[in-house]
Amino acid sequence: MSFLCKIHLTNKKVYILGGFGLIGSKVVTNTLAVGGKVIILDIRKEKIQRNARYERFDCSKLKTLEKNFCRIIKKNGFPDIFINCSYPRTKDWDQCSFDKINLKRMTKNIEIHMNSYAWLSKIVADKMVKNKIKGSIINLNSIYGLLGQDLNIYYKTQMKENMPYSMIKGGLVNLTRQMASYYGRYGIRINSICSGGLKGHVAGKLRYQQKQFVKNYENKVPLKRLGDPDEVANVITFIASDASSYITGSNILVDGGWTTI
């Protein structure tokens, strides 16, 4: 079978958590375009693309996380592919710089973000094993799971570094490796996509990045521009498909070359 013929998800049931988000919405579009059966999981309901389904799901509610997720699986069937594009965070997420954070704020964000990603990945992988599904699990990650944040890009802006963000994303890097090591024997692939800076709104806010931040960022990244959400979504589609059937345990960089220097 040719390479292009393998980039399809025909009749594959694809759960996309955070499917109305900046990247998630693009992943939904791509998945539908290549024949996938999409179930969008999100805390809010927006306009649903044709042939997609929607289930309300709040991954930050850890006490009911497994119960609610299993209820959705019972209703919609077992996923062949699970893609987590969610971004759970507290309302005071912008108060997580080293000079403003407190212990409660730090632990809560780690709990709802890293722990929800990890536990959902395990639930899905175990369901795939039980039902003999040789599936794919893809978690959205960041370059800051691999590197510390470059404070120079915040120069002359109101933006700051975020302490728990790198802790969370760093944890997901090794979760990817550990799960791939364990579940590989069952034909289940686990990967994460480490995205660089993208054009779009600032997390937790409606506004876009400040012009000075964009300038600072573009001056450093080799391709001299922010990425586009489509460019991350395209890689996710490739990793979800059989065209990447021998890729697992990878933290794949989509960063315009940021991590090369």
C-alpha positions as CSV (number, residue, x, y, z in Angstrom):
1,M,0.0,0.0,0.0
2,S,1.3,3.4,-0.9
3,F,2.2,6.0,1.7
4,L,-0.6,8.4,0.7
5,C,-3.1,5.5,0.9
6,K,-2.1,4.9,4.5
7,I,-3.0,8.4,5.7
8,H,-6.7,7.7,6.3
9,L,-8.8,6.9,9.4
10,T,-11.7,5.2,7.5
11,N,-14.2,3.8,10.0
12,K,-11.8,4.5,12.9
13,K,-13.6,5.8,16.0
14,V,-11.6,8.8,17.2
15,Y,-12.1,10.5,20.5
16,I,-10.8,14.1,20.5
17,L,-10.7,15.7,23.9
18,G,-10.6,19.5,23.7
19,G,-12.1,19.2,20.2
20,F,-13.3,22.9,20.2
21,G,-9.9,24.3,21.1
22,L,-7.3,26.0,19.1
23,I,-5.6,22.8,17.9
24,G,-8.4,20.4,18.7
25,S,-10.8,22.0,16.2
26,K,-8.3,21.6,13.4
27,V,-7.7,18.0,14.4
28,V,-11.5,17.4,14.2
29,T,-11.5,18.9,10.6
30,N,-8.6,16.7,9.5
31,T,-10.0,13.5,11.1
32,L,-13.4,13.9,9.4
33,A,-11.6,14.7,6.1
34,V,-9.7,11.3,6.2
35,G,-12.8,9.3,7.1
36,G,-12.6,9.1,10.9
37,K,-15.7,8.8,13.1
38,V,-15.3,11.7,15.5
39,I,-16.5,12.0,19.1
40,I,-15.7,15.5,20.4
41,L,-15.2,15.8,24.2
42,D,-15.2,19.3,25.6
43,I,-16.5,21.3,28.5
44,R,-18.4,23.6,26.2
45,K,-20.5,23.0,23.1
46,E,-19.9,25.0,20.0
47,K,-20.9,24.5,16.4
48,I,-20.4,20.8,15.6
49,Q,-19.0,19.9,12.3
50,R,-21.1,17.6,10.1
51,N,-20.7,13.9,11.0
52,A,-19.1,14.6,14.4
53,R,-20.7,13.8,17.7
54,Y,-20.4,15.8,20.9
55,E,-20.2,14.7,24.6
56,R,-19.8,17.1,27.4
57,F,-16.8,16.1,29.5
58,D,-14.8,18.0,32.1
59,C,-11.4,16.4,32.5
60,S,-10.5,18.7,35.5
61,K,-13.1,16.8,37.7
62,L,-10.8,14.0,38.8
63,K,-13.2,12.5,41.3
64,T,-15.7,11.6,38.6
65,L,-13.2,11.4,35.7
66,E,-13.2,7.7,35.2
67,K,-16.9,7.2,35.8
68,N,-17.9,9.9,33.3
69,F,-15.4,8.8,30.7
70,C,-16.5,5.2,30.9
71,R,-20.1,6.3,30.5
72,I,-19.2,8.1,27.3
73,I,-17.4,4.9,26.0
74,K,-20.4,2.8,26.9
75,K,-22.6,5.1,24.9
76,N,-20.4,5.6,21.9
77,G,-18.2,2.5,21.8
78,F,-14.5,2.0,22.3
79,P,-12.0,4.4,20.7
80,D,-9.5,3.2,18.1
81,I,-7.7,6.5,18.5
82,F,-7.6,8.9,21.5
83,I,-6.3,12.4,21.0
84,N,-6.0,14.7,24.0
85,C,-5.8,18.3,23.1
86,S,-7.3,19.6,26.4
87,Y,-5.8,22.4,28.4
88,P,-7.3,22.2,31.9
89,R,-6.1,24.9,34.2
90,T,-7.3,27.0,37.2
91,K,-8.9,30.4,36.8
92,D,-5.7,32.0,38.3
93,W,-3.4,30.3,35.7
94,D,-1.9,33.7,34.9
95,Q,-0.7,33.9,38.5
96,C,1.6,30.9,38.2
97,S,4.9,32.7,37.6
98,F,7.7,32.0,40.2
99,D,7.1,35.3,41.9
100,K,3.3,34.9,42.3
101,I,2.6,31.2,42.6
102,N,1.7,29.4,45.9
103,L,1.7,25.7,46.8
104,K,-2.1,25.3,46.4
105,R,-2.1,26.8,42.9
106,M,0.9,24.7,41.8
107,T,-0.5,21.4,43.0
108,K,-4.0,22.0,41.7
109,N,-2.8,22.7,38.2
110,I,-0.5,19.6,38.2
111,E,-3.5,17.6,39.5
112,I,-6.0,18.6,36.9
113,H,-3.6,18.8,33.9
114,M,-0.9,16.2,34.2
115,N,-2.9,13.7,36.3
116,S,-6.0,13.9,34.0
117,Y,-3.8,13.3,30.9
118,A,-2.0,10.4,32.5
119,W,-5.1,8.7,33.9
120,L,-7.2,9.0,30.8
121,S,-4.3,7.6,28.7
122,K,-4.2,4.6,31.1
123,I,-7.9,4.1,30.9
124,V,-7.9,4.2,27.2
125,A,-4.9,1.9,26.9
126,D,-6.4,-0.7,29.2
127,K,-9.7,-0.6,27.3
128,M,-7.8,-1.2,24.1
129,V,-6.0,-4.2,25.6
130,K,-9.2,-5.7,26.9
131,N,-10.9,-5.3,23.5
132,K,-7.9,-6.3,21.5
133,I,-7.7,-2.9,19.7
134,K,-4.3,-2.0,18.3
135,G,-4.9,1.7,18.8
136,S,-3.1,5.0,19.0
137,I,-3.0,7.4,21.9
138,I,-1.7,11.0,21.2
139,N,-1.2,13.6,23.8
140,L,-0.7,17.3,23.1
141,N,2.6,18.4,24.6
142,S,5.0,21.3,24.4
143,I,8.6,22.2,23.7
144,Y,8.6,23.3,27.4
145,G,8.3,19.7,28.3
146,L,11.8,19.3,27.0
147,L,13.4,22.7,27.7
148,G,13.1,25.5,30.2
149,Q,11.2,28.6,29.2
150,D,13.3,31.3,27.5
151,L,12.6,34.4,29.5
152,N,14.0,36.6,26.7
153,I,10.8,36.2,24.8
154,Y,8.9,38.0,27.5
155,Y,11.1,41.1,27.4
156,K,9.0,44.3,27.3
157,T,5.7,42.3,27.5
158,Q,3.3,41.6,30.3
159,M,3.7,37.9,29.8
160,K,5.7,35.8,32.3
161,E,7.1,32.3,32.7
162,N,4.8,29.6,34.2
163,M,6.2,27.3,36.8
164,P,3.8,24.3,36.7
165,Y,3.5,24.3,32.9
166,S,7.0,22.9,32.4
167,M,6.6,20.5,35.3
168,I,3.4,19.2,33.7
169,K,4.7,18.9,30.2
170,G,8.0,17.4,31.4
171,G,6.0,14.7,33.2
172,L,4.1,13.9,30.0
173,V,7.3,13.4,28.1
174,N,8.3,10.5,30.2
175,L,4.7,9.2,30.6
176,T,4.8,8.8,26.8
177,R,8.0,6.7,26.9
178,Q,6.9,4.6,29.9
179,M,3.5,3.8,28.4
180,A,5.0,3.0,25.0
181,S,7.3,0.5,26.7
182,Y,4.5,-1.2,28.6
183,Y,1.7,-1.2,26.0
184,G,3.8,-1.9,22.9
185,R,3.4,-5.7,23.4
186,Y,-0.3,-5.2,22.7
187,G,0.2,-3.2,19.5
188,I,-0.8,0.1,21.1
189,R,1.1,3.2,20.2
190,I,1.5,6.2,22.5
191,N,3.1,9.4,21.3
192,S,3.0,13.1,22.2
193,I,3.3,16.2,20.0
194,C,5.6,18.9,21.4
195,S,4.4,22.1,19.9
196,G,6.2,25.4,19.7
197,G,4.5,28.8,19.9
198,L,1.4,29.1,17.8
199,K,-0.7,32.0,16.4
200,G,-3.8,32.3,18.5
201,H,-5.2,33.5,21.8
202,V,-3.2,33.4,25.1
203,A,-4.2,30.5,27.3
204,G,-7.1,31.5,29.5
205,K,-7.7,34.8,27.7
206,L,-9.5,35.8,24.5
207,R,-6.8,38.2,23.4
208,Y,-3.9,37.3,21.1
209,Q,-0.2,37.5,21.9
210,Q,1.3,41.0,22.3
211,K,3.2,42.3,19.3
212,Q,6.4,42.5,21.2
213,F,6.1,38.9,22.3
214,V,5.6,37.8,18.7
215,K,8.6,39.8,17.6
216,N,10.8,38.4,20.4
217,Y,9.7,34.9,19.5
218,E,10.2,35.2,15.8
219,N,13.6,36.6,16.3
220,K,14.7,33.4,18.0
221,V,12.9,30.6,16.1
222,P,14.9,29.5,12.9
223,L,11.8,29.7,10.7
224,K,11.2,33.3,11.9
225,R,7.5,32.9,12.6
226,L,5.0,31.5,15.0
227,G,3.4,28.2,14.0
228,D,-0.1,27.7,12.7
229,P,-2.5,25.3,14.5
230,D,-3.0,23.5,11.2
231,E,0.7,22.6,11.2
232,V,0.3,20.7,14.5
233,A,-3.0,19.1,13.5
234,N,-1.4,17.7,10.3
235,V,1.2,15.9,12.3
236,I,-1.3,14.6,14.7
237,T,-3.3,13.2,11.8
238,F,-0.2,11.5,10.4
239,I,0.6,9.9,13.8
240,A,-3.0,8.7,14.2
241,S,-2.9,6.9,10.9
242,D,-1.2,3.7,9.8
243,A,1.4,5.7,7.9
244,S,3.2,6.0,11.3
245,S,2.6,2.4,12.3
246,Y,6.2,2.0,13.6
247,I,6.3,5.2,15.7
248,T,5.7,4.9,19.4
249,G,7.1,6.4,22.5
250,S,8.1,9.6,20.6
251,N,7.8,13.2,21.7
252,I,7.5,14.7,18.3
253,L,8.7,18.3,17.8
254,V,6.6,20.7,15.7
255,D,8.4,23.9,16.6
256,G,9.9,25.6,13.6
257,G,13.4,24.6,14.8
258,W,13.1,26.2,18.3
259,T,14.7,23.3,20.1
260,T,17.7,23.1,17.7
261,I,19.4,26.2,19.2
